[in-house]
Every structure is written in structure tokens, then in C-alpha cells.
Amino acid sequence: MSVILPAVRGALRLQGEVAFTVPDPDLGLGLHAGEPTPAGCHRPWATWTDLADLLGAHLLTPERAEAGRVTVRLRTWGAVPDPDAAGYSPAGGWGRVNKLEDPVFLATFIEALRRVNPPPSGRVLALGVNAGHELDALALAFPGQALQVTGVDLDSGALRAAQARFPAATFLQQDVNVLPPDLGRFDLVLALSLLQSPGVTQDVLLSALRRHHLSSSGGLILGYPNARYRDGTLSYGARLRNFARPDLSLLAADVTNARRGLQKHGFKVFVTGKYEVLLTAIPAQSRTPLNLEL
């Protein structure tokens, strides 16, 4: 790999696309990357998807080559704006993104929802709800339950889209930093891809939620982005401004601080996920439900 990586990077920079043959990963199932096979050095398909992501390229459909080998082709991502380049309005590029199509997010989000396990007809508060795509997971996690959903966002267009998707829910155009006192208390609070937004101070918001808007048996699910979308591809790793490569230091610090703060105030905390790290907090005395899988 120490030879392949720089060679493929150089070819992509010069030509934008590169093809090379490798031992068929299917014929080496059970082997570790780097172990020998009759066709050469084995590497699983995940190696090539990781290489493509690392080098900013699409992994195209492989083709059969000579016996025991396949042709791998990579093509550099197109020079197109990220879907959030113009903000998070559903009328822009962000409206094309559906996180529930990421199997890791879908599985870990369903598990997180079932850990909190709001009661039938329980109240759900979704902060930074945008167009409400992630709310589809509630019906998957709790089929047949009529949860009472309140969504909060600043974008009026997003709220109109959310209201059209969930006509029975309540949506408020509101700054999450100044939630109205009469909003009441909730059995589940969601804050996905919100806490690292400009103008949001995590500790202050979480404190307000605990003191004023979370029921005594309620839980929280906090989402921290650990990826970005490039030319339709979900690329791993949180990015700091002006950093060329992912740097997880801020994400790790925010997750750690939230975890410590919630544990200090009587919650047990679970941290899961990949492209979006999910922190799930439930009261320490609560019994964690079983059968969490979708």
C-alpha cells in the first residue's frame, strides 16, 4: 500500500481517473489485508473504498480481469459545491441529502431512539429540525405509536417542508438559544448536527434543556457530524476550517464535554455512530431496553 497510495494519488492529480488490477477480494475472504494469495497480495473491498475516500475519488464499478484479478477504477470527485455551501434550506443542495440512506446512521439512530424509549403518546422535541427527514425514523423505531412531535428551526422554508411531511406535528420558527418557557417538558429531545453550529453554546443549551424542557424520565440524542458530502459521496472525518485533512479534535472535545456533563447530572451515556457520532443520554436509574435493532 505504501507504493500504491502515492502512485494512485499522482495519477488522479494528472488525469482525474486511474485504473489498475488487483487480486479479486472475493477470493480472499477471511484473509487480512496484505496476506498472500495465488493472484497476489489480498486487500478487501473496504481497502479500496477507503483509498478512494482518502484521495477524494469515486470508486467505480470494478470489472473482471485475468484469472483471479479485477480492475479497480477511481475517478476524482467533481468540482461541485458541497450541499450545505448555500446553507441548509431544503430548496438548496441540502434538500437532496437523506441521512437515513446511510445504513450506519439508520441503525445507530434507531438504536438510540429505542434506548430512550419514550412512552406511547410521549412528547418529542427536535431542535434544528430542518425539513424533518430524520423524523421518519420515529415511525421505524416505534411503529404504531402516536408521538407528539415539536420541531424548532430558524429557516421558514425548512419548516414549511417539515409541516408538509408531518401535518400532525407542531413546528416553530425559533432560536434554540431562547426556547419559550411554556414549551413544556419532553420525553425525548433530539439535536442532530446542531450543537457545533455558530451561535450555539453547547453547555448553555444542554443546561437549559435539562432544567426546563426534559421530563424526569426523558432522554436526549445529540448528533455530531463526522463527515462531509462531496459530489454525492459521504466522506469520513470532521473538518476544521482551513484544514485539508480531517481533524477530530473539536468533535472529540465536544462529545467528551457533553458526556461528562450529562453523567455529572445523573445520566448514563452511550456514544455510537460513524459519519455522525450519536450521544444518547438516559436517566441513570433507567433500565436500558433490549431489542434495539431495526
Buried (B, 14 or more C-beta within 10 A) or exposed (E): EEEBEEEBBEBBEEEEBBBBBBBBBEBBEEBEEEEEBEBBBBBBBEBBEBBBBBBBBBBBEBEEBEEBBBBBBBBBBEEEEEBBEEEBBBBBBBBEBEBBEBEEBBBBBBBBBBBBBBBEEBBBBBBBBBBBBBBBBBEBBBEEEEBBBBBBBBBEBBBBBBBEBBEEBEBBEBEBEEBEEEBEBBBBBBBBBBBBEEEBEBEEBBEBBBEEBBBEBBBBBBBBBBBBBBBEBBBEBBBEEEEEEBEBEEBBEBBEEBBEBBEEBEBBBBBBBBBBBBBBBBBEEBEEEEEBEB
